[in-house]
Every structure is written in structure tokens, then in C-alpha cells.
Amino acid sequence: MAVEYGRAVKKNDLVMVIAGKDKGKRGKVLKVIPKIDRALVEKLNLIKRHTKPGAASKQGGILERENPIHISNLMLVCNKCDRPVRVGTSHLSDGRKVRVCRKCGEVVD
């Protein structure tokens, strides 16, 4: 049975890596892949890709690109606290459901 990670991490969030080779580094989320619970983070978890020249790219060579990181290895960085925090949810008076920082109570969305 797969663990549901919900939507604690969304596109354009600032996150910190808490496990793996890039532990302690921060970056912006470029894409979230909920089907496999992974996210692409800008300039983190880089891999080298050997490519041949073809129709898409005229020149081949070794390209560096981001590889998806599992969401359980990421923590959202709060705007107010400026440190990685756990995220809760809350309902606003107008009925919207928003993410909330568990340390300071600040709305993250």
C-alpha cells in the first residue's frame, strides 16, 4: 500500500532536502509528479545524461539535468521562519483550504 503524501509540496515552493546526497541544500520545485510521489527541484539531484546528436538537438554530448527526488526527502521552507517546517492545513473564513506552517502558524499559500 502506497503512502499518500497529499499536497504538502507544490510547484514554485522553496524546499530543503532532508536526506540523500544533496542534504541541506535548498531549491525551488519545478514540477511535482504525484503519481510516483516525486518532485523536480531546481539545480538539485543532478545527473549526467549522455546524448547522441539527432533531430531534437543538433549537438550531442554530456548534459546535466535534474532527476526527481522523493517527496518524503523534502521539507517546505516557511517564508516567515526561513527554515524547514512541517505543514498543516486550515480553513479560512471564506471556505478556502490553505497550508499552514506548524511552527509559526503563518499561511504558506
N, C-alpha and C positions, 0 to 999 in steps of 0.2 A: 504494500500500500504506500503510495507516494505522500509525502508531507506537503500540505498546502501552505505556501508562503504568503498568500494574499497579494496585496499591492503595497508592501512596505517600501519598495523601491520603484520609482517611476523614471521615465525619460527626463533628462536635464537635471536630475538630483545630484548633489555633491555627496559622494560616498567615500568611505575609508575601507581599505582591505584589512580584514582582521585575521586572515590565515593564508598561508601559501607563500610563494617566493616574493610577492610584492607587498608583504605585510607592512602596515604603517603608512603606505602611500595613499594619496587622495586623488580623485579624478571625477569627471562628470560622466554620467550614464548616457551613452549614445543610443542604446537600444535595449529593450527588455524582451526576452524570449520566454513567456510564461509556460509554454508547453513543456520545456525542459528545465525550468527554474534557473535560468541563466541570464546574465546581462553583459553587454559590451561596455567597457569603461575606457574612456579616452586615455591613450598612452599607457595603459596598464595591461599586464599579461601578454606582452608582445611575443609573436612567433615569427620565424623567418620562413617565407614561402618561396620556393624555387619555381619560377615560371618560365615557360617557353614563349618565344615571340609568336603572335597569332593575329587574328583579325581584331580582337579587342584591344590588345596592346602591341604596338609595333616592336618594342624592345623587351627582351626577356631579361632575366637576372634574378637576384635575390631581393624580395620585397619584405619589409617588416609590416605586420598588421596586428590588430588586436584580436585576441581569442576570447570567447565568452568565459566569464567567471561565474561560479555557482552563487546564487543569491545569499545562501547561508554564510558565505565568506565576506559579505559586505555589510557595513553599517552606515546608516544615514547620518550625515553631519548636520547638526542643528545650526540655523543661521544665527541665533542669539547666543547659544552656549559655545559655538565654534569647536565642538568636539563630537565624537561619535556617540549617538544615543539610541535607545530603544524607542520604538514608535507605537503609540496607541491611537485609538480612534475616538472621535467625539462628534456629536451632532450640534450644529449651530442653531440659532433661533429660527432661521429661515428654512430649516429642514435639511440642509446640506450635511453630508458626512465628510469630515476632514481628518487628516492625520495630525497628531499632536505629539510634541516632544515629551517624553516621560520625566525628564529632569526639571525643565522649567515651565512646562505647560503651554509653551508657545505653539501657535498653529504653524505647521510646516508648509501646507499647500498655499 
